[in-house]
């Protein structure tokens, strides 16, 4: 089973995403800040991370770079409240697989999760 780490400081957004992801057949762990994200990443070794760009303690870009140092083939999707050219370009330059804008569109999340399953050779 593919393990996904969801890191978002907004409890409602984090818990809603985790619930949907679980229902789609993934194993999910959640973090509420950058430090917790890094700790859980080291402990749980997920294949995919949904990472909020704006966290209260650490910058999402820096967390992403650190996670890439720990596991080069990690699939990171940014979660952001800003849908700007800068955000899209920043995610692309950082090597993110993609990004989801808040509030997260459920259909886009489903599509992203289906693509993750395909990437890992699992059936929907």
Secondary structure by P-SEA (a helix, b strand, c coil): cbbbbbbcccaaaaaaaaaaaaaabbbbbbbccaaaaaaaaaaccccccccccccccccaaaaaaaaaaacccbbbbbbcccccaaaaaaaaaacccccccccccaaaaaaaaaaaaaaacccc
